[in-house]
Amino acid sequence: MKRPTEPPTDEDGASASEYEESEPGPNLLTERTLTGIFLHPLGLVSGVALPGIVYLTTDHPFTRENARNVLNWHLCYLSVLAAVLFGFGLTFVVDAILPDFAPFDWVVLALLLLVVAGIFVLAALTLLTMVFSVVGMAKAIFGTPWEYPLAPDLLAWGRELTS
């Protein structure tokens, strides 16, 4: 595909016959990889597994940055899921251990309300995960590794803790 190097000039100026050759489509894959692009929707299916494997094994900067962004989001999602499941289990344990005394019933009710609120947060995060995956893939197609909003950089935080 040819594109003009400069806009055409008027009648007494130079002609617009100077063209430069643009890069063909497959050469774009040296800058951005298919793995970096499709990692966003594949993260929906695999959770932290596939982005984690790609993040640890790739040496391509574009793919690594996309894997990092997907992994940070899915680690955040996984931590919310773990908190909701822990709260659910804690509610049953507290209800089984505490005697049937009125003040303790309020503790169990408060824990159960927190779990229900966590389930609503988890549902919202699930919808956001789907939307963010589509947006992240679209941004990656155009060459931008998109950092998911609301996702803290857990990988950097973990590296600081281990250093």
Residue pairs with C-beta under 8 A, 6 or more apart in sequence:
1 22
1 24
2 19
2 20
2 21
2 22
3 19
3 20
3 22
4 16
4 18
4 19
5 18
5 19
5 20
6 16
6 18
7 16
8 15
8 16
9 15
9 16
31 62
31 143
32 62
32 140
32 141
32 143
33 60
33 62
33 63
35 54
35 58
35 60
35 63
36 60
36 62
36 63
36 65
36 66
36 67
36 140
36 145
37 66
37 137
37 140
37 141
38 137
39 50
39 51
39 54
39 63
39 66
39 67
39 70
39 140
40 66
40 70
40 132
40 133
40 134
40 136
40 137
40 140
41 133
41 134
41 137
42 50
42 51
43 50
43 51
43 70
43 71
43 73
43 74
43 133
44 129
44 130
44 133
47 74
47 77
47 78
48 71
48 74
48 75
48 78
51 67
51 70
51 71
51 74
52 67
52 71
54 63
54 64
54 67
55 64
55 67
55 68
55 71
55 155
58 64
58 67
62 140
62 143
62 145
65 145
66 136
66 140
66 145
66 146
68 145
68 155
69 136
69 145
69 146
69 147
69 148
69 151
70 136
70 148
71 155
72 147
72 148
72 151
72 152
72 153
72 154
72 155
73 129
73 132
73 148
73 151
74 129
75 154
75 155
76 150
76 151
76 152
76 154
77 125
77 126
77 129
80 118
80 121
80 122
80 125
81 122
83 118
84 115
84 118
84 119
84 121
84 122
87 111
87 114
87 115
87 118
88 115
90 111
91 108
91 111
91 112
91 115
94 104
94 107
94 108
94 111
95 108
98 104
98 107
98 108
128 150
132 148
132 149
135 146
136 146
136 148
139 145
139 146
140 146
